[in-house]
Amino acid sequence: MQEVVRPLFLLHASPVLKERLAAVQGTAFRLVPVRDWKELASELGRAPGTAVSVVDPFAGAAGGAPVPALRALLEEHPLATVVAAFPVTPGHADALRTLLAWGVADVVALGREDSEPALARRIAAVQARTVHRLLRRALPRGVPARARALLTTAAETVAAGGQAPELAAALGVNERTVPRWFARADLPPPRRLMAWLRLLLAAELLDDPRRTVAQVARACGYASEVSLKAAMRQFMGAPPSELRERGAFATAARAFSRELFELRETARARGKPEKTWLN
């Protein structure tokens, strides 16, 4: 697998905001300034699903209302995570309602919530929401809280381009412990689970007909288009073109849910105790 670069697109004239975001980018994301709404839309068409955009919702506006270009961007990219940054005042109540109705993920009040630590926390939080949204759509009902917590940590690790060592570090245990935890939670082995989660991320992007298979592969960290095609055939028995026709994410989610169900049923058939502690 290749490193997944999580871009943070910035469409904002504030040099202070740019300087602070650049200072906290570290390993969490890579700051990518863009010039206008058209360039941002173009970048989002190639970016991984965990990309975040920080924008001035009034950029290019003649009045005091959010620009229609932002609404058009969110309609064109409904899965995009966009954060609006501006000096929020009591007079912005209508604008805030409009932004949330359009689908803006969050708002940063410049001058009050734009310190470097606050920005780092906010970006990490909205990136995590992207992963949580994907899991909500993919997981069947009735997944126990313990298994769901492990799945969430694994999904966040995959979205950041991590592998088994990073997953163990995120869980605070050594690598030998992770397979035992996953088995006791009726989950696939860690490497297989992470492969499934990466496929779900890819399948979500594949449902966008404007993206080529090669673009999806690069955005999700596959070494090549061939690697993504091989993974989809192995796990779902079909190439990307066929999955697109069926609905790639829905097909992948059904197959993933079926595997989780079969693992739970196998555990019950073995007479697994009602309570199995992780240790």
Buried (B, 14 or more C-beta within 10 A) or exposed (E): BEEBBBBBBBBBEBEEBBEBBBEBBEEBBBBBEBEEBEBBBEBBBBBBBBBBBBBBBBBEBEEEEBBEBBBEBBEEBEBBBBBBBBEBEEEBEEBBEBBEEBBBBBBBBBEEBBEEEBBBEBBBEBBBBBBEBBBEEBBEEEBEEBBBBBBBBBBBBBBBBBBBEBBBEBBEBEEEBBBEBBBBBBBBEBBEBBBBBBBBBBBBBBBBEEBEBEBBBBBBBBEEBEBBBEBBBEBBEBBBEBBBEEBBBBBBBBBBBEBBBEBBEEBEEEEEEEEEEBE
